[in-house]
Amino acid sequence: MIDIDRYQYLLLMAGCLLVTLPLEFVFGARVYRRAGGLLAALVPVVLVFSVWDIAGILREHWTYNPRFVSGLQLGFGMPVEELVFFVVVPVCGLLTYEAVGRVLELVRRRRPERVGVDD
């Protein structure tokens, strides 16, 4: 029998991507279509937070409950779920940000100009 607790974190990250994926297509967020920009946004986040996380692990400031992680580890005891988190959360944030920007742009375009009302 599969122990679903071990995959909760990864399932949550997959759910986050699944929920925000329509923003790319329905609202035209264009995050995935601009791979270079996405990579430029992700690399510093992943590097800084991975170093921070590994430092915390090595200094024993925090640990991860083995019941809730898959057991796959990157260097220095960092669970793969942490790296997934450092990628998924910024991607979902960018998708949301870009989708909101597109919606606001559409709203501005549809609103008639009000000339002389505030004068």
ABEGO torsion letter per residue (X at the ends): XBBAAAAAAAAAAAAAAAAAAAAAAAAGAGAAABAAAAAAAAAAAAAAAAAAAAAAAAAGABBBBAAABAGBBBBGGBBAAAAAAAAAAAAAAAAAAAAAAAAAAAAAAABBBBBGAAX
